[in-house]
Amino acid sequence: MKHTLMPVGEFAARRAKVLAQMQDNSIAFFSANSEVTRSNDTEYLFCQDKGFYYLTGFNEPDAVLMLVKSDSCHSVLFCLAKDPLAEVWHGRRVGAENAQKDYQFDQAFELAQLEDIAIEHLANKCAVYYCRGHQKAFDTQLMHWLAQVKGQSRQGIKAPQSLIDVQPLLNELRLIKSSAEIDIMRQVNQISGKAHQRAMKKTHGGVFEYQIEAELLHEFARHGARHAAYNSIVAGGENATILHYTDNCDPLADGELLLIDAGGELAGYAADITRTFPINGRFTEQQKALYQLVLDAQEQCINAIKPGQTLAKLNELCIEILTQGLIDLGILNGQLTELIADGACKKYFIHGLGHWLGLDVHDVGDYQVENRKQLRAFEPGMVLTIEPGLYFAKDDLDVEEQWRGIGIRIEDNVLVTDQGHENLTTNAPKSIQEIEQLMNK
Protein backbone atom coordinates (compact mmCIF):
# COMPACT_ATOMS: atom_id res chain seq x y z
CA MET A 1 0.00 0.00 0.00
CA LYS A 2 1.44 3.37 -1.07
CA HIS A 3 1.55 6.26 1.37
CA THR A 4 2.58 9.89 1.09
CA LEU A 5 6.01 9.96 2.74
CA MET A 6 8.47 12.71 3.61
CA PRO A 7 9.82 14.70 0.64
CA VAL A 8 13.61 14.73 0.65
CA GLY A 9 13.64 18.52 0.51
CA GLU A 10 12.16 18.64 4.00
CA PHE A 11 15.27 17.00 5.46
CA ALA A 12 17.47 19.57 3.70
CA ALA A 13 15.29 22.39 5.07
CA ARG A 14 15.71 21.02 8.59
CA ARG A 15 19.49 21.01 8.22
CA ALA A 16 19.28 24.63 7.09
CA LYS A 17 17.31 25.52 10.24
CA VAL A 18 19.98 23.98 12.45
CA LEU A 19 22.74 25.79 10.58
CA ALA A 20 20.87 29.09 10.94
CA GLN A 21 20.90 28.73 14.74
CA MET A 22 24.55 27.71 15.03
CA GLN A 23 27.26 30.21 15.91
CA ASP A 24 29.41 31.60 13.11
CA ASN A 25 32.54 29.57 12.44
CA SER A 26 31.17 26.43 14.06
CA ILE A 27 30.62 22.79 13.22
CA ALA A 28 28.04 20.16 14.24
CA PHE A 29 28.10 16.37 14.24
CA PHE A 30 25.20 13.90 14.35
CA SER A 31 25.78 10.16 14.48
CA ALA A 32 23.57 7.35 13.19
CA ASN A 33 22.88 4.26 15.26
CA SER A 34 24.89 1.07 14.90
CA GLU A 35 23.37 -2.37 14.54
CA VAL A 36 22.76 -4.15 17.84
CA THR A 37 23.52 -7.83 18.36
CA ARG A 38 20.52 -9.91 19.39
CA SER A 39 22.25 -13.24 19.77
CA ASN A 40 25.66 -14.48 18.62
CA ASP A 41 25.87 -13.30 14.99
CA THR A 42 22.30 -12.05 14.47
CA GLU A 43 21.11 -8.49 14.95
CA TYR A 44 17.89 -6.79 15.97
CA LEU A 45 16.04 -5.11 13.13
CA PHE A 46 17.85 -1.83 12.61
CA CYS A 47 16.24 1.31 14.03
CA GLN A 48 17.85 4.60 13.08
CA ASP A 49 18.68 7.28 15.65
CA LYS A 50 15.65 9.56 15.40
CA GLY A 51 17.59 12.83 15.66
CA PHE A 52 19.92 11.74 12.88
CA TYR A 53 16.96 10.55 10.80
CA TYR A 54 15.14 13.86 11.35
CA LEU A 55 18.01 15.71 9.65
CA THR A 56 18.89 13.20 6.93
CA GLY A 57 16.17 10.67 6.11
CA PHE A 58 19.13 8.30 5.75
CA ASN A 59 18.49 4.84 7.14
CA GLU A 60 21.85 3.04 7.18
CA PRO A 61 23.92 2.32 10.31
CA ASP A 62 27.16 4.03 11.38
CA ALA A 63 26.76 7.11 9.19
CA VAL A 64 27.71 10.60 10.40
CA LEU A 65 26.30 13.99 9.42
CA MET A 66 28.57 17.03 9.61
CA LEU A 67 27.19 20.57 9.33
CA VAL A 68 29.73 23.33 8.74
CA LYS A 69 29.03 27.03 9.24
CA SER A 70 31.96 29.21 8.18
CA ASP A 71 32.22 31.45 5.12
CA SER A 72 29.40 29.33 3.73
CA CYS A 73 27.09 26.67 5.16
CA HIS A 74 27.22 23.12 3.93
CA SER A 75 26.19 19.61 4.88
CA VAL A 76 28.40 16.54 4.61
CA LEU A 77 27.38 12.88 4.99
CA PHE A 78 29.79 10.06 5.74
CA CYS A 79 28.41 6.59 5.05
CA LEU A 80 29.41 2.99 4.43
CA ALA A 81 31.20 2.41 1.14
CA LYS A 82 29.66 0.41 -1.67
CA ASP A 83 30.92 -3.16 -1.26
CA PRO A 84 29.63 -5.85 -3.67
CA LEU A 85 30.59 -8.75 -1.38
CA ALA A 86 29.04 -7.23 1.75
CA GLU A 87 25.93 -6.28 -0.21
CA VAL A 88 25.46 -9.87 -1.43
CA TRP A 89 25.34 -11.02 2.18
CA HIS A 90 23.67 -8.12 3.97
CA GLY A 91 21.81 -6.00 1.43
CA ARG A 92 22.34 -2.98 -0.77
CA ARG A 93 24.11 0.16 0.41
CA VAL A 94 23.38 3.65 -0.86
CA GLY A 95 27.02 4.73 -1.17
CA ALA A 96 28.45 8.25 -1.01
CA GLU A 97 27.75 9.23 -4.61
CA ASN A 98 24.09 8.27 -4.49
CA ALA A 99 23.66 9.70 -1.00
CA GLN A 100 24.83 13.15 -2.10
CA LYS A 101 22.49 13.16 -5.07
CA ASP A 102 19.42 11.42 -3.63
CA TYR A 103 19.42 13.02 -0.17
CA GLN A 104 20.51 16.54 -1.20
CA PHE A 105 23.74 16.73 0.78
CA ASP A 106 26.33 19.25 -0.37
CA GLN A 107 29.01 16.59 -0.09
CA ALA A 108 29.22 12.89 0.79
CA PHE A 109 32.21 10.68 1.53
CA GLU A 110 32.92 7.12 2.55
CA LEU A 111 33.05 6.51 6.28
CA ALA A 112 36.75 5.65 6.11
CA GLN A 113 37.46 9.31 5.29
CA LEU A 114 35.59 10.66 8.31
CA GLU A 115 38.45 11.16 10.75
CA ASP A 116 40.77 13.06 8.39
CA ILE A 117 38.02 15.33 7.11
CA ALA A 118 36.55 15.92 10.57
CA ILE A 119 39.93 16.92 12.02
CA GLU A 120 40.54 19.23 9.04
CA HIS A 121 37.20 20.99 9.58
CA LEU A 122 37.54 21.20 13.37
CA ALA A 123 40.72 23.23 12.99
CA ASN A 124 40.22 26.91 13.90
CA LYS A 125 36.51 26.54 14.58
CA CYS A 126 35.07 28.42 17.58
CA ALA A 127 32.44 25.89 18.64
CA VAL A 128 31.41 22.26 18.22
CA TYR A 129 27.79 21.13 18.46
CA TYR A 130 27.01 17.48 19.19
CA CYS A 131 24.48 15.34 21.05
CA ARG A 132 26.40 15.22 24.31
CA GLY A 133 26.07 11.92 26.15
CA HIS A 134 23.68 10.50 23.56
CA GLN A 135 26.10 8.02 22.05
CA LYS A 136 29.14 7.49 24.25
CA ALA A 137 31.22 5.83 21.54
CA PHE A 138 30.81 8.85 19.30
CA ASP A 139 31.59 11.22 22.19
CA THR A 140 34.87 9.35 22.66
CA GLN A 141 35.61 9.59 18.95
CA LEU A 142 34.95 13.33 18.93
CA MET A 143 37.23 13.88 21.95
CA HIS A 144 39.96 11.98 20.11
CA TRP A 145 39.60 14.29 17.09
CA LEU A 146 39.74 17.37 19.31
CA ALA A 147 42.91 16.07 20.93
CA GLN A 148 44.41 15.68 17.46
CA VAL A 149 43.56 19.30 16.64
CA LYS A 150 44.99 20.54 19.95
CA GLY A 151 48.19 18.69 19.11
CA GLN A 152 48.64 21.02 16.12
CA SER A 153 48.86 24.17 18.24
CA ARG A 154 52.56 24.65 17.42
CA GLN A 155 51.54 24.99 13.78
CA GLY A 156 49.26 27.88 14.77
CA ILE A 157 46.05 25.80 14.60
CA LYS A 158 43.47 26.45 17.29
CA ALA A 159 40.99 23.92 18.64
CA PRO A 160 37.36 24.87 19.33
CA GLN A 161 36.89 26.37 22.79
CA SER A 162 33.12 25.71 23.12
CA LEU A 163 31.46 22.30 23.21
CA ILE A 164 27.69 22.77 22.92
CA ASP A 165 24.96 20.19 23.39
CA VAL A 166 22.87 20.47 20.22
CA GLN A 167 19.98 18.38 21.54
CA PRO A 168 17.89 21.26 22.99
CA LEU A 169 18.05 23.04 19.62
CA LEU A 170 17.12 19.88 17.72
CA ASN A 171 14.38 18.94 20.18
CA GLU A 172 12.66 22.30 19.78
CA LEU A 173 12.59 21.85 16.01
CA ARG A 174 11.16 18.34 16.36
CA LEU A 175 8.43 19.46 18.76
CA ILE A 176 6.58 21.54 16.14
CA LYS A 177 5.43 19.30 13.30
CA SER A 178 5.34 20.41 9.66
CA SER A 179 2.40 19.75 7.36
CA ALA A 180 4.31 16.78 5.86
CA GLU A 181 4.89 15.28 9.29
CA ILE A 182 1.25 15.79 10.26
CA ASP A 183 0.13 14.05 7.08
CA ILE A 184 2.23 10.99 7.95
CA MET A 185 0.93 10.99 11.52
CA ARG A 186 -2.65 11.06 10.25
CA GLN A 187 -1.86 8.04 8.08
CA VAL A 188 -0.22 6.02 10.85
CA ASN A 189 -3.13 6.75 13.16
CA GLN A 190 -5.56 5.46 10.54
CA ILE A 191 -3.50 2.29 10.12
CA SER A 192 -3.27 1.82 13.88
CA GLY A 193 -6.99 2.41 14.31
CA LYS A 194 -7.67 -0.37 11.82
CA ALA A 195 -5.39 -2.64 13.84
CA HIS A 196 -7.35 -1.91 17.02
CA GLN A 197 -10.59 -2.68 15.17
CA ARG A 198 -9.12 -5.99 14.00
CA ALA A 199 -8.03 -6.85 17.54
CA MET A 200 -11.53 -6.22 18.86
CA LYS A 201 -13.06 -8.45 16.20
CA LYS A 202 -10.59 -11.28 16.87
CA THR A 203 -10.84 -11.22 20.67
CA HIS A 204 -12.76 -13.85 22.62
CA GLY A 205 -12.23 -15.98 25.68
CA GLY A 206 -9.54 -18.65 25.37
CA VAL A 207 -7.25 -16.93 22.85
CA PHE A 208 -3.82 -15.86 24.08
CA GLU A 209 -2.65 -12.28 24.41
CA TYR A 210 0.17 -12.93 21.94
CA GLN A 211 -2.34 -14.10 19.34
CA ILE A 212 -4.08 -10.73 19.53
CA GLU A 213 -0.67 -9.05 19.34
CA ALA A 214 -0.08 -10.97 16.09
CA GLU A 215 -3.34 -9.60 14.70
CA LEU A 216 -2.16 -6.07 15.45
CA LEU A 217 1.21 -6.59 13.76
CA HIS A 218 -0.48 -8.18 10.76
CA GLU A 219 -2.76 -5.18 10.29
CA PHE A 220 0.07 -2.67 10.73
CA ALA A 221 2.14 -4.34 8.04
CA ARG A 222 -0.81 -5.00 5.73
CA HIS A 223 -1.35 -1.26 5.45
CA GLY A 224 2.28 -0.20 5.08
CA ALA A 225 3.47 0.26 8.69
CA ARG A 226 5.85 -2.69 8.75
CA HIS A 227 6.93 -2.22 12.36
CA ALA A 228 5.22 -1.47 15.64
CA ALA A 229 6.32 1.85 17.11
CA TYR A 230 6.97 0.11 20.45
CA ASN A 231 6.40 -3.25 22.10
CA SER A 232 2.65 -3.75 22.11
CA ILE A 233 0.84 -4.06 25.44
CA VAL A 234 -1.90 -6.71 25.23
CA ALA A 235 -3.04 -7.09 28.82
CA GLY A 236 -6.04 -9.18 29.80
CA GLY A 237 -7.71 -8.97 33.20
CA GLU A 238 -5.43 -7.98 36.06
CA ASN A 239 -2.43 -7.78 33.69
CA ALA A 240 -3.89 -4.39 32.70
CA THR A 241 -2.94 -3.05 36.13
CA ILE A 242 0.74 -3.43 35.10
CA LEU A 243 1.38 -0.21 33.18
CA HIS A 244 4.06 -1.52 30.80
CA TYR A 245 3.03 -5.17 30.61
CA THR A 246 4.55 -6.70 27.46
CA ASP A 247 4.80 -10.42 28.29
CA ASN A 248 1.56 -10.95 26.33
CA CYS A 249 1.57 -14.64 27.24
CA ASP A 250 -1.66 -15.33 29.13
CA PRO A 251 -5.01 -16.68 27.88
CA LEU A 252 -7.94 -14.26 27.84
CA ALA A 253 -10.83 -14.96 30.19
CA ASP A 254 -14.48 -14.43 29.34
CA GLY A 255 -15.95 -11.63 31.45
CA GLU A 256 -12.70 -9.69 31.89
CA LEU A 257 -11.40 -6.62 30.08
CA LEU A 258 -8.53 -6.47 27.58
CA LEU A 259 -6.28 -3.38 27.51
CA ILE A 260 -4.33 -2.88 24.28
CA ASP A 261 -1.71 -0.13 24.01
CA ALA A 262 -0.29 -0.40 20.49
CA GLY A 263 0.63 1.75 17.52
CA GLY A 264 2.32 1.33 14.18
CA GLU A 265 5.31 3.21 12.80
CA LEU A 266 5.22 4.79 9.36
CA ALA A 267 8.24 6.57 7.82
CA GLY A 268 9.70 6.72 11.32
CA TYR A 269 6.62 8.34 12.93
CA ALA A 270 4.71 6.68 15.75
CA ALA A 271 1.09 6.25 16.69
CA ASP A 272 0.33 5.53 20.34
CA ILE A 273 -3.26 4.35 20.88
CA THR A 274 -4.83 2.56 23.85
CA ARG A 275 -8.23 0.90 23.93
CA THR A 276 -9.85 -1.19 26.68
CA PHE A 277 -12.77 -3.45 25.90
CA PRO A 278 -14.63 -6.55 27.16
CA ILE A 279 -13.19 -9.87 26.01
CA ASN A 280 -16.68 -11.27 25.39
CA GLY A 281 -17.95 -8.11 23.70
CA ARG A 282 -20.24 -6.95 26.52
CA PHE A 283 -19.31 -4.65 29.41
CA THR A 284 -20.58 -5.60 32.87
CA GLU A 285 -22.26 -2.82 34.84
CA GLN A 286 -19.13 -2.34 36.98
CA GLN A 287 -16.85 -2.27 33.93
CA LYS A 288 -19.20 0.10 32.17
CA ALA A 289 -19.24 2.54 35.10
CA LEU A 290 -15.44 2.71 35.38
CA TYR A 291 -14.94 2.80 31.62
CA GLN A 292 -17.39 5.68 31.11
CA LEU A 293 -15.66 7.66 33.87
CA VAL A 294 -12.26 7.32 32.16
CA LEU A 295 -13.82 8.13 28.77
CA ASP A 296 -15.54 11.25 30.13
CA ALA A 297 -12.24 12.49 31.57
CA GLN A 298 -10.41 11.80 28.31
CA GLU A 299 -12.96 13.50 26.08
CA GLN A 300 -13.24 16.59 28.26
CA CYS A 301 -9.45 16.95 28.32
CA ILE A 302 -9.23 16.57 24.54
CA ASN A 303 -11.99 19.12 24.03
CA ALA A 304 -10.02 21.64 26.11
CA ILE A 305 -6.89 21.45 23.92
CA LYS A 306 -6.02 24.68 22.12
CA PRO A 307 -3.04 27.02 21.76
CA GLY A 308 -2.03 28.40 25.16
CA GLN A 309 -3.43 25.41 27.07
CA THR A 310 -1.05 23.32 29.19
CA LEU A 311 -0.78 19.72 30.31
CA ALA A 312 -0.78 21.03 33.89
CA LYS A 313 -4.24 22.55 33.45
CA LEU A 314 -5.54 19.48 31.63
CA ASN A 315 -4.22 17.29 34.41
CA GLU A 316 -6.12 19.37 36.98
CA LEU A 317 -9.29 18.94 34.92
CA CYS A 318 -8.72 15.19 34.63
CA ILE A 319 -8.06 14.80 38.37
CA GLU A 320 -11.25 16.66 39.23
CA ILE A 321 -13.39 14.51 36.91
CA LEU A 322 -11.85 11.23 38.06
CA THR A 323 -12.01 12.15 41.73
CA GLN A 324 -15.68 13.13 41.54
CA GLY A 325 -16.44 9.95 39.60
CA LEU A 326 -14.70 7.78 42.19
CA ILE A 327 -16.73 9.50 44.91
CA ASP A 328 -19.93 8.80 42.98
CA LEU A 329 -18.98 5.12 42.71
CA GLY A 330 -18.19 4.89 46.41
CA ILE A 331 -14.53 4.12 45.79
CA LEU A 332 -13.39 7.37 47.43
CA ASN A 333 -15.05 8.94 50.45
CA GLY A 334 -14.83 12.59 51.51
CA GLN A 335 -15.10 16.12 50.17
CA LEU A 336 -14.00 16.70 46.58
CA THR A 337 -11.65 19.61 47.34
CA GLU A 338 -9.97 17.75 50.20
CA LEU A 339 -9.53 14.57 48.18
CA ILE A 340 -8.02 16.55 45.30
CA ALA A 341 -5.66 18.34 47.69
CA ASP A 342 -4.61 14.97 49.13
CA GLY A 343 -4.07 13.47 45.67
CA ALA A 344 -6.41 10.63 46.58
CA CYS A 345 -7.17 9.54 43.02
CA LYS A 346 -3.46 9.21 42.14
CA LYS A 347 -3.52 5.84 43.88
CA TYR A 348 -5.63 4.68 40.94
CA PHE A 349 -4.54 7.13 38.22
CA ILE A 350 -0.87 6.30 38.48
CA HIS A 351 0.77 7.88 35.45
CA GLY A 352 0.76 11.25 33.70
CA LEU A 353 -2.02 12.45 31.44
CA GLY A 354 0.00 12.59 28.23
CA HIS A 355 3.27 13.20 26.41
CA TRP A 356 4.64 14.57 23.15
CA LEU A 357 4.45 12.25 20.15
CA GLY A 358 6.38 12.15 16.88
CA LEU A 359 9.42 10.25 15.66
CA ASP A 360 9.68 8.84 19.18
CA VAL A 361 6.69 7.48 21.06
CA HIS A 362 7.70 9.58 24.06
CA ASP A 363 8.94 12.34 21.83
CA VAL A 364 11.49 15.02 22.60
CA GLY A 365 10.62 18.56 23.63
CA ASP A 366 10.78 20.62 26.80
CA TYR A 367 7.70 20.33 29.05
CA GLN A 368 8.87 23.29 31.17
CA VAL A 369 8.30 21.36 34.38
CA GLU A 370 8.01 23.34 37.60
CA ASN A 371 7.04 21.66 40.89
CA ARG A 372 6.27 18.54 38.83
CA LYS A 373 3.74 20.49 36.73
CA GLN A 374 4.14 20.56 32.93
CA LEU A 375 3.66 24.25 32.15
CA ARG A 376 4.62 24.39 28.46
CA ALA A 377 1.92 26.30 26.58
CA PHE A 378 0.59 24.42 23.57
CA GLU A 379 1.40 25.77 20.10
CA PRO A 380 0.01 24.81 16.70
CA GLY A 381 1.93 21.85 15.29
CA MET A 382 2.48 20.06 18.59
CA VAL A 383 1.18 16.50 18.80
CA LEU A 384 0.51 14.87 22.16
CA THR A 385 -1.28 11.92 23.69
CA ILE A 386 -4.17 12.15 26.13
CA GLU A 387 -4.41 8.93 28.16
CA PRO A 388 -6.20 8.92 31.52
CA GLY A 389 -6.55 5.58 33.25
CA LEU A 390 -7.73 3.85 36.40
CA TYR A 391 -6.07 0.76 37.85
CA PHE A 392 -7.23 -1.35 40.79
CA ALA A 393 -4.79 -3.99 42.00
CA LYS A 394 -6.09 -7.51 42.52
CA ASP A 395 -4.97 -7.44 46.17
CA ASP A 396 -6.19 -3.90 46.99
CA LEU A 397 -8.39 -4.43 50.05
CA ASP A 398 -9.25 -0.70 50.20
CA VAL A 399 -11.78 -1.17 47.38
CA GLU A 400 -14.71 -3.51 47.07
CA GLU A 401 -14.04 -6.85 45.42
CA GLN A 402 -16.07 -5.91 42.32
CA TRP A 403 -13.41 -3.32 41.32
CA ARG A 404 -10.29 -5.36 42.02
CA GLY A 405 -8.09 -6.49 39.13
CA ILE A 406 -9.53 -3.99 36.66
CA GLY A 407 -7.28 -1.72 34.60
CA ILE A 408 -8.65 0.80 32.08
CA ARG A 409 -6.79 3.27 29.88
CA ILE A 410 -8.00 5.19 26.83
CA GLU A 411 -5.45 7.04 24.68
CA ASP A 412 -5.73 9.20 21.57
CA ASN A 413 -3.19 11.25 19.59
CA VAL A 414 -4.08 14.93 19.28
CA LEU A 415 -2.69 17.72 17.09
CA VAL A 416 -2.80 21.31 18.35
CA THR A 417 -4.16 23.56 15.56
CA ASP A 418 -4.58 27.30 15.12
CA GLN A 419 -8.28 26.96 15.93
CA GLY A 420 -8.01 24.35 18.70
CA HIS A 421 -7.18 20.72 18.03
CA GLU A 422 -7.57 17.76 15.69
CA ASN A 423 -7.96 14.26 17.09
CA LEU A 424 -5.86 12.07 14.78
CA THR A 425 -7.27 8.88 16.32
CA THR A 426 -10.62 8.83 14.55
CA ASN A 427 -11.25 5.21 13.57
CA ALA A 428 -10.46 3.24 16.74
CA PRO A 429 -13.84 2.71 18.45
CA LYS A 430 -13.95 3.93 22.03
CA SER A 431 -17.55 4.58 23.09
CA ILE A 432 -19.27 1.68 24.84
CA GLN A 433 -21.86 1.50 22.06
CA GLU A 434 -19.25 1.56 19.26
CA ILE A 435 -17.16 -1.17 20.89
CA GLU A 436 -20.10 -3.48 21.59
CA GLN A 437 -21.55 -2.99 18.11
CA LEU A 438 -18.21 -3.83 16.43
CA MET A 439 -17.57 -6.87 18.60
CA ASN A 440 -21.05 -8.34 18.22
CA LYS A 441 -21.51 -8.03 14.45
N, C-alpha and C positions, 0 to 999 in steps of 0.2 A: 504494500500500500504506500503510495507516494504522499509525502507531506511537504509543506512549505518549510524549508530549513533556513538557517542563518546565511544571508549573503556574505561573501568573503570580504566585501568592502566594509562591513560593519566591524570586523576585527581590526582592519587597518585604521578605522576611525577611532577605535578605542585606544590603540597605541598612540595615536596623535594626541588624545586627551591626556594620557599619562605624560608624554613628552612636554606638553604645554605647562604642566604643573611642576615639572622638575626645575631645579636651579640651572642657571647657565653654567656651561662647562662641567656637565655632570654625566654620569653613566648609570644605567640600571640593568640588573640581571634578573631573569625569571627562569626557573628550572622546571623541566617536565618531571613527572614521576618515572621511576624505574619499575620494571616488572618485579613481582613479589612471588617468591617460591611458596608453593602450596605444600608440596611433598616431594622430596628427593629431586627429580629433574623435571617436575611439572610446575606450572605457574598458575596463579589466579588469573581470571580474565582481566585484562589490563584496563585500568581506570585512570584517565589523565588527571593531573593536578588541575583543579578547576580555575585557579587564578591564571595559570599558564594558558589553559584552554581559552579563557575569556579574552586573552590578548592575541591569540594565534589561530584558533580553530584547528590546530595541528595535533594529531592524535597518535603520535609515535613516542615510545619511551626514550628517556635520556637526552632529549633535545634541550637546548638553552636558547633563550631569547635575550638579545642585548639591544638596549635602546641608548643611543648616543645623542647628547645635546651639546653641541659646540658651535662652530661657525654655521653649521647646518644640523638638522635633525634627521636621523636615519635609524632604521630598524635592521637588525641582523639576526638570522636564524642559523644555529648550528645543529645539524642532525646526523643521524647514522648514514654512512655512505652506502650507495648502491653496491650490492654484493650478490652476484648470481647464485653462489652456493648457499649462502645463508637464506636467501629468498626462496630457494627450492624447499628448504626444510621448514622455515618459519613464516613465510609470507612475504608479499611485496613491500618494498620500502619506497618512499616518495623520492628521496635523494635531494641533494642541494639544488640542482638546476631546476627541477620541477617545483620544489618548494618556493623558490624565489618567484617563479612565474605564477603558480597557481594560488599562492597565499598572499601575494602582494607585499613581500618583503623587499626592502631596498637592496639587500645582499643576503646570500646564503652560502654557507661553507660546510664542509664535512666536520664532524665532531672532533676528529683528530687534530684539527687546526685551532680548536677553541683556545687552548692555553696561550699560545703565541699571540693570537690576535687580541685576546682579552688583556694580556699584560701590556701590549702596545697601546691599547685604547685607555687603559687606566692611568698611564703616564701623564702627569701634569693636569689631571682632572681635580676639581675642587671637592666633589662629593660622589659617593657611591650609594645608590638605592638598591636594596635587595629585601627579600622576605626573611627577615631576621628570625632565626630559630625554627623556621618552617621545615627546612630540610637540612639536617645537621651535616650530612656529607657534603652538600654544596657549600654550606657556610665554611667548612674546613678548606674546601678547594679555593674559595674566594680569599680567605686569609693567606693561603699559600701564594696566590698571585700578588696580593698586596705586599707581602714580604719580598717577593722578587722585585717589585717596583722600588720599594724602599732601598733595596740593595744597589740601586743605580744612582743613589744620591750624589756620589762623587762625579758622575757624568752630568750633574746639573738637573737631573730628573726628579721631580717632586711627586710624592704619593698623595692621594686624596686624604684630606684631613677629617672629612665628615663621613660617617657611616650612618645612613638613614634607613629606617624600616619603612618600606614602601607599602606595606599591607594596609595601613589606614587609608591611604590615598586610593588604592585599588578597591578596597571594600566599599568606600563611598560611591565609587562609580558603579559597582555591581548592585548596590542597593536600589538604584532607580532604574527600572527596566525600560528598554526602548520598545517601540512598536513591534519590531521583529521578535524580540524576546517574548513579549506578551502574546503574540500570535502562536508561538511554539507552546507556551504554557497553557493557552486555551486548548490546543490540540492534545497535549498530554493529559489534561484533565478529562477531556472527552473519552480518550482511550481508557483511562483509569476508571472512569465512571462505568463504562461498559464492562470492565473486569469485575467491578463490585456487583453489577447486575447479574453477571454470569455466576458469581459465587453464591448469591442468594438463591438462584434457581437450582443450583447443584447441591445445596445443603439439605441434609436430613439426618435424623438420628442414625448412628452406626458408622457413618463415614469418618475418616480420620482427618485431623486438622491439615496434615500435609497434602491430602488429596484436594482439599479446597485451595490450598496454596498453589498447587499445580494448575488448577483452573484459572487462577489469577494470572500466573506467568504465561499460560497459553494465550489468554486474551490480550495481554500486553503485546506479546510478540506478533500475534495474528494481525494486529493493527499498526505495526511498525515500531513499537517501543520494545526493542529486543530484551532490554534488561529492566529489572526492578530498580527503583531509585534507592532502595534500602531493603534490608531483610524484612520480609513481610511478617506481620504479627497476625496470626490466626489463632485466637484464644477462646476456647469454648468453656462455658461455665466459670468456675472460680479462677481458671487461668487468666481471665480478663482482669483480675485484680492485680496481676503482675504487669507493670506498665510497659516494659520492653520484653515481653515474653516472645521468644522466637524459636523455641524447641519444636512447636507445631507437630507434636507426636501423639497426641491423645485422641481417642474416639470421641465423637460428639454425642451428647445425650439428649434425647427427646425431652422437651420441657425447659431446657436451659437456653441461655443466650449465647450467641457467637459474636465476638468483637473482632473485626478485621481492620487493621491499620496497614494500608498497602497503596503504593503508587508506582506508576511506570516512569521510565526516564526516556526522553526523546531529545535527540541532539544535545545531550548533556543536561537538560533541564528536568527538574523533578516535579511530580505531583505527590501530594501527601494527604490522603483521604482516609477517614475512619468512619465505619458504619457498624452499628450494633443491631442485631436482629434475632428473632426467635428461631431456633434450630428447626422446629416443626412448623414454622410459618404463622403461628398465632401467639401474640403476647398474652401472658397471664395478666390479671388485674394489677398485681404488684409490679410486674415488669413494665406494664404500660404507664403506671403512675410515675415511676422513676425515669423512664425514658422520656416522657413528655416534659418533665421538669428540666432535664438536660437540654432537650430540643428547644424549649422556650428560652432558656438562657442563651443558647447559641444563636438563635435567630435574632433576639433582641440586640445582642452584641454586634452581629453582622450589620443589622440595620442602622446602627449608630456609627459605622465607619464612614469617615469623610476626611478631607484635608484638615489638619489641625487637631484631630482627635489623637488620643494616645492609648497605648496598651494599658497604662496605669488606670485611666478612667474606665476603660472597658472592663478591666478586672474588677473594679469596684462595683460596676453594674452587675457583672456575673455573680459576684459573691452575694450581693443583696438578693438576687433572684433565687439562687440556690439555697441560701439560708432560710428565706421565707418559705420556700417549698419544702424544705426538710422539717420546718416547724409544722407546716400543714399536715405532713405525713406522720407526725409524732416521733420522728427520728431525733430531732433536737427539741429541747424544752427551754423556754425562757423568753426574754424580750429581744426583739429583732436587733435593736441598736447595741445591746450588750453582747449578744452572740457574735455580731459582726466585729465589735471591738476586741473580743476574745479570740477571733479567728476560728470559731467553732467548726465551721464547715470545711476548713482546710484538712481536717482529719479524713474527710471523704473526697474532697477535691484536692488531690495531692500535688499536681503539677501546675505549670503556668498555663495561661489562657491561649498563648499562641507564640509564633516565632516567624522571622523572615523566611522567605522561600525563594529559590531560584536555581542556580547551578548546583548548590548544595541543598539538601533537605532542611537542615538547620543552617540557613544561609548567613553569609557575612553581613556586617553592618552594625554600627553603634546603636545600642538601645538607649543610651544616655541614662544609665541606671543611677538612681540616688535613693538611699535608704531602701534598697531592694525594689524600688518602683521604676518601671520602664517609662521614661518621660519623653521619649523621642516623638515629636509631632509628626503625624502622617503627612506624606507628600504624594502627589500624583505619580504613579509609576512604581510605587512600592507594592510588593505582594507579600501577604502574610497568611498564616493559618489562624483559624479560630476553632478551638477544640476543648470546650469544657467537658468534664467527666465526673462521675461519682463511682466510688469503689468501696465495697463493703467486704472486709476480709471474712473468710469462712469461720474463723475462730473469734470474731469480734462479739463478745458477750454484752457490749453496751447497746446493741441494736437487737430488735426482735428477730427471731429465727427466719422469718419470711424474707428479710432483706439480705441475709448473710450469703456470701459467695457470689454476689452480683457485681459485675463491672460494666459500666456503660460510658462510652466516649463517642462523640459525634464531631467530625472535623471536616471543614471545607477550606478551600484556597481562595483568597479574596484579593482583588486588585483595587488599590486606591485610585480613583479617577478625579478629574477636575470637579465633577458634579457631586461625587459621593463615593460610590464603590460599584464594582462588578463582581458578582460571585462566579468564579470560573468553574465551580463544581456543580454543574446544572443537571447532570443526567444520572447521578447516583441517588436512588430513592432514599428518602430519610423520614418522611412522615409515616406515622403508624399505618395509615390507610394505604399509602403507596407501597410500603414494604409488604403488607399482607396481601394486597392485590397481586403483586408480582410473584410472590412465593406460592400462591394458591391458584395460579392459572391452570 
